[in-house]
């Protein structure tokens, strides 16, 4: 698996996670380009989590942009929030970011999604700028379970990119709306953290080191474990195709 030149030159939050969990998984996906299994309905007929997540995100975007009916999953706990977001979009679309692709260069300048100098990529669900563009509320919709350590890092990355994109910014808030968790008190279905420009400058150093480790890697050793292989598309889990020769197997 060695290479004289680093074969992966771009990254996203998910690729960072996959690389740090098992570099070989990323090697199969990004270097060898081994196809991942098709997403199929679950055996009991339930909607696959990935399919459902895309449907919910698409519905949120269409509600804000096109004034369609809010689906029950989003209306249950966040009806007022989505109504406010839609009102803001109708009033000031230039101050709203709805399902946008953000990209940065290796020195964290804003660039195009497929530009020659693209280094890092992230997809933003919702961003609402203040009238003077000195503050942004960033929102990510989450289906499924709540994973604070992972999601806090994701919010940090959004905030870092926002300060790179909008020079006037002084503060940013990154919030997560957990649409599958029913809690009217918002203690469980909502998480939010605020950031200053100085704080994101400090946080950026960590992401910078992690991303450079990925984009300079020339070896991708397997890190087999029951947890990592369970969710790997090349393992033996529910959505795996058993392609990886190093996969953890429950069959001894």
C-alpha positions as CSV (number, residue, x, y, z in Angstrom):
1,X,0.0,0.0,0.0
2,X,2.9,2.4,-0.1
3,X,3.2,5.2,-2.7
4,X,6.0,7.6,-3.6
5,X,3.4,10.4,-3.8
6,X,0.5,11.1,-1.5
7,X,-2.5,9.8,-3.5
8,X,-5.2,11.7,-1.7
9,X,-5.0,15.5,-1.9
10,X,-8.4,16.6,-0.6
11,X,-10.3,15.9,2.6
12,X,-13.6,16.4,4.3
13,X,-14.7,15.8,7.9
14,X,-15.9,12.3,7.1
15,X,-12.7,11.3,5.3
16,X,-10.7,12.5,8.3
17,X,-12.7,10.3,10.5
18,X,-12.4,7.3,8.2
19,X,-8.6,7.8,7.9
20,X,-8.1,8.1,11.6
21,X,-10.3,5.0,12.3
22,X,-8.8,2.8,9.5
23,X,-6.5,4.2,6.8
24,X,-7.0,1.1,4.7
25,X,-10.7,1.8,4.4
26,X,-9.8,5.2,2.8
27,X,-7.2,3.5,0.6
28,X,-9.9,1.1,-0.8
29,X,-12.4,3.9,-1.4
30,X,-10.3,6.8,-2.6
31,X,-7.2,5.2,-4.1
32,X,-8.3,1.9,-5.5
33,X,-11.9,3.2,-5.9
34,X,-13.5,0.0,-4.9
35,X,-17.3,0.4,-5.3
36,X,-19.3,0.5,-2.1
37,X,-22.5,-1.5,-1.8
38,X,-25.7,0.0,-2.9
39,X,-27.9,1.3,-0.1
40,X,-30.8,-1.1,0.2
41,X,-33.9,-1.1,2.4
42,X,-33.5,-2.9,5.7
43,X,-34.7,-6.5,5.9
44,X,-37.8,-5.5,7.9
45,X,-38.8,-2.9,5.2
46,X,-37.7,0.1,7.2
47,X,-36.1,3.0,5.4
48,X,-32.3,2.8,5.4
49,X,-30.7,5.5,7.7
50,X,-28.7,7.0,4.8
51,X,-31.7,7.2,2.5
52,X,-33.8,8.7,5.3
53,X,-31.1,11.2,6.1
54,X,-30.9,12.4,2.5
55,X,-34.7,12.6,2.4
56,X,-34.9,14.7,5.5
57,X,-32.2,17.1,4.4
58,X,-33.8,17.5,0.9
59,X,-37.1,18.3,2.6
60,X,-35.6,20.9,4.9
61,X,-34.0,22.6,1.9
62,X,-37.2,22.6,-0.1
63,X,-39.2,23.9,2.8
64,X,-36.9,26.9,3.2
65,X,-36.4,27.6,-0.5
66,X,-39.7,26.5,-2.1
67,X,-42.3,26.9,0.6
68,X,-43.4,23.2,0.6
69,X,-45.1,21.6,3.6
70,X,-42.8,20.8,6.5
71,X,-42.5,17.0,6.9
72,X,-43.5,15.5,10.3
73,X,-39.9,14.6,11.2
74,X,-38.9,18.3,11.0
75,X,-42.2,19.7,12.4
76,X,-42.2,17.6,15.6
77,X,-39.7,19.7,17.5
78,X,-38.4,22.3,15.1
79,X,-41.4,23.8,13.4
80,X,-40.8,27.3,14.7
81,X,-37.1,27.2,13.9
82,X,-37.8,26.2,10.3
83,X,-40.5,28.9,10.0
84,X,-38.0,31.5,11.2
85,X,-35.3,30.2,8.7
86,X,-37.8,30.3,5.8
87,X,-38.9,33.8,6.8
88,X,-35.3,34.9,6.9
89,X,-34.6,33.4,3.5
90,X,-37.6,35.1,1.9
91,X,-36.6,38.4,3.5
92,X,-32.8,38.3,2.8
93,X,-31.7,35.4,0.7
94,X,-28.3,36.9,0.2
95,X,-27.7,36.5,4.0
96,X,-28.7,32.9,4.0
97,X,-26.8,29.8,3.1
98,X,-29.0,26.7,2.3
99,X,-27.4,23.4,1.5
100,X,-24.2,24.9,0.1
101,X,-20.8,23.4,-0.8
102,X,-17.9,25.1,0.9
103,X,-14.3,24.5,0.0
104,X,-10.9,25.8,1.3
105,X,-7.3,25.9,0.1
106,X,-4.4,24.5,2.1
107,X,-4.0,27.9,3.8
108,X,-7.8,28.0,4.5
109,X,-8.8,30.6,2.0
110,X,-12.2,30.1,0.4
111,X,-12.2,28.5,-3.1
112,X,-14.4,26.6,-5.5
113,X,-15.7,23.0,-4.8
114,X,-13.7,21.6,-7.8
115,X,-11.0,24.3,-8.1
116,X,-7.4,23.3,-8.8
117,X,-6.4,24.5,-5.3
118,X,-9.2,22.8,-3.4
119,X,-7.9,21.1,-0.3
120,X,-10.8,20.7,2.1
121,X,-14.6,20.4,1.5
122,X,-17.7,20.5,3.7
123,X,-21.4,20.7,3.0
124,X,-23.4,23.3,5.0
125,X,-27.1,22.6,5.8
126,X,-28.0,26.1,6.9
127,X,-26.3,29.4,7.7
128,X,-28.0,32.7,8.7
129,X,-25.9,35.8,8.6
130,X,-26.8,38.9,10.7
131,X,-27.7,42.1,8.8
132,X,-24.2,43.5,9.3
133,X,-22.5,40.2,8.5
134,X,-20.7,40.1,11.8
135,X,-22.4,37.0,13.1
136,X,-23.5,33.7,11.6
137,X,-25.8,31.0,12.9
138,X,-24.8,27.7,11.4
139,X,-27.2,24.7,11.6
140,X,-26.7,21.1,10.9
141,X,-29.7,18.7,10.9
142,X,-29.0,15.3,12.4
143,X,-31.1,12.2,12.0
144,X,-30.4,9.2,14.2
145,X,-28.4,9.3,17.5
146,X,-26.6,12.1,19.2
147,X,-22.8,11.9,19.2
148,X,-21.6,15.1,21.0
149,X,-17.8,14.6,20.7
150,X,-18.0,14.0,16.9
151,X,-20.6,16.7,16.3
152,X,-18.8,19.3,18.3
153,X,-15.7,18.9,16.1
154,X,-17.9,19.1,13.0
155,X,-19.3,22.4,14.3
156,X,-15.8,23.7,15.0
157,X,-14.9,23.0,11.4
158,X,-18.0,24.9,10.1
159,X,-17.1,27.9,12.2
160,X,-13.5,27.9,11.0
161,X,-14.6,27.8,7.4
162,X,-17.2,30.6,8.1
163,X,-14.5,33.0,9.4
164,X,-12.5,32.3,6.3
165,X,-15.4,32.9,4.0
166,X,-16.8,36.1,5.7
167,X,-14.1,38.5,6.7
168,X,-16.5,40.7,8.6
169,X,-17.5,38.0,11.1
170,X,-16.8,38.5,14.7
171,X,-18.8,35.6,16.2
172,X,-20.3,32.3,15.0
173,X,-22.7,29.8,16.5
174,X,-22.8,26.2,15.4
175,X,-26.0,24.3,16.3
176,X,-27.2,20.8,15.8
177,X,-30.9,19.9,15.5
178,X,-31.5,16.3,16.4
179,X,-34.8,15.7,14.6
180,X,-35.2,12.1,15.8
181,X,-35.0,13.0,19.5
182,X,-38.2,14.2,21.0
183,X,-37.6,16.6,23.9
184,X,-39.7,19.8,24.1
185,X,-37.2,21.2,26.6
186,X,-34.5,21.1,23.9
187,X,-32.0,19.6,26.3
188,X,-31.5,16.5,24.2
189,X,-32.6,17.5,20.7
190,X,-30.5,20.6,20.4
191,X,-26.8,21.4,20.9
192,X,-25.0,24.7,20.3
193,X,-21.6,26.2,20.7
194,X,-20.3,29.7,20.1
195,X,-17.0,30.8,18.6
196,X,-14.9,33.9,18.3
197,X,-12.4,34.5,15.5
198,X,-9.5,33.9,18.0
199,X,-11.0,30.6,19.2
200,X,-11.3,29.3,15.6
201,X,-7.8,30.3,14.8
202,X,-6.6,28.1,17.7
203,X,-8.9,25.3,16.7
204,X,-7.7,25.5,13.1
205,X,-4.3,24.3,14.1
206,X,-5.6,20.9,15.1
207,X,-7.6,20.4,11.9
208,X,-4.7,21.6,9.9
209,X,-2.4,19.0,11.4
210,X,-5.0,16.2,10.9
211,X,-5.8,17.2,7.3
212,X,-2.1,17.4,6.4
213,X,-1.5,14.0,7.9
214,X,-4.2,12.6,5.6
215,X,-3.2,14.5,2.4
216,X,0.5,13.6,2.9
217,X,0.0,10.0,3.7
218,X,1.7,7.4,1.4
219,X,0.9,4.3,3.5
220,X,-2.6,3.2,4.6
221,X,-2.3,0.4,7.1
222,X,-5.4,-1.5,8.3
223,X,-6.7,-1.0,11.8
224,X,-9.0,-3.8,12.3
225,X,-11.5,-3.8,15.1
226,X,-15.0,-5.0,15.8
227,X,-16.3,-1.4,15.9
228,X,-14.5,0.0,12.8
229,X,-15.3,-3.0,10.6
230,X,-18.9,-3.1,11.7
231,X,-19.6,0.2,9.9
232,X,-17.2,-0.2,7.1
233,X,-18.7,-0.7,3.6
234,X,-15.9,-3.2,2.9
235,X,-16.5,-5.2,6.1
236,X,-19.0,-7.8,7.1
237,X,-21.5,-5.5,8.7
238,X,-25.1,-4.9,7.6
239,X,-24.0,-2.6,4.8
240,X,-20.7,-4.2,4.0
241,X,-19.6,-6.3,1.0
242,X,-16.8,-8.2,2.8
243,X,-14.2,-7.0,0.3
244,X,-11.5,-6.1,2.8
245,X,-9.1,-9.0,3.4
246,X,-8.2,-7.5,6.8
247,X,-11.8,-7.2,8.0
248,X,-12.8,-8.3,11.5
249,X,-14.9,-11.4,11.3
250,X,-17.3,-12.8,13.8
251,X,-16.9,-16.2,12.1
252,X,-13.8,-17.9,13.6
